[in-house]
């Protein structure tokens, strides 16, 4: 089983990239797809109809979607295996740019759009830093110079990252991503682990408690006149 | 980059899956080619295929070779090795940077260590536009004409590649003639998408697009020279009227005939 984890901000083109990936997978590939979203997603149905592949979707609701993703990943792999699939594609919700949902053995793909602003790679540094490939989408909407400056901005964050530029609707330039996927090894025998420690907000605010004031919350809290946050709870 | 390149475009398929109207198009240093056709006929897709050095992986299935071979990956992926500069139709730059930061970052990508190109780029850009660009301006705050002027100067100075692609440079309110002057006389191959009859006819070859594919390639034989001369006069007249209009001229005392008189007569009117 191969594992692809695709992350990136909303409307960056993750699904468009996934469409091209599925369309161009090497012969013998049997993909399954898992979409993790917060409250609404239709990608799973669209991909199921278009490619006739098994799909699953999970809504994380009040919980951080990447936290949810980490919790269900093990089950998802077992599900894909139980239906004799050999490549599992996971699309993150793309909510929090600090998340690094990539694991050992996976091919981590960060999808960012060329029109998201030159400094956006700096703002989503963790998302890019632990990825294997940065796919830059919507390059048809910017000038060549701007595309190259955006690339330079990614290089500033992660000097060695593999950068693939594409107009994902048409699929231009994705041959380098497809080669990377084809050459990526299957999951090995060791326990799968996260590559980094994502700053996942599984605090009481993130799970839906709306009251203001630290007295109403548990976990990492901070009164105004305290110099450092502290942990409350057991 | 002074290395010489021959570019070969191998045909693909149009929107209906039909083979294009050519086998290969060879583009050598110094060549100028115009790409013409109605909107939606595939003009931009063709120069995008060239810019990304497509290898049958775009919607058209075309392949683009350099010196008869599949180009090395660095030509496609590393701006510093890329032999192609392209100026797109975009007249907006979304980069949240000052002009200076933008150009410095692009120099770092294309010509590391050549900080001296900064001045040269902005000076050239300011010969193309009537509204001067300063290094402190925000990229996103430039006008359409300023953006286009800067991008052309950037491609010529910072890019300075043997192959230059231009997508409809005429539509940006810039001094087109000065741009064309800067392009001519070099060993660059220039490929331009255009709706401008003068630009189209003065090219060595015209690539005619239809339904997403190349319908035909017309070689310039010199027999169209009479038309080029006619157009030069019309262009000149249009330019004069345009500039007067821009400066607030009122033509109401003249007969409206002036604007629609054929070239030769209008030239005489011009001389009166």
Interface residues (C-beta under 8 A of the other chain):
Chain A: X115 X117 X118 X119 X140 X141 X142 X143 X144 X145 X146 X148 X149 X150 X151 X152 X153 X163 X167 X170 X171 X172 X173 X174 X175 X176
Chain B: X48 X51 X52 X54 X55 X57 X58 X59 X73 X76 X77 X79 X85 X86 X87 X88 X90 X93 X94 X95 X96 X97 X102 X105 X106 X108 X109 X110 X151 X154 X155 X158 X159
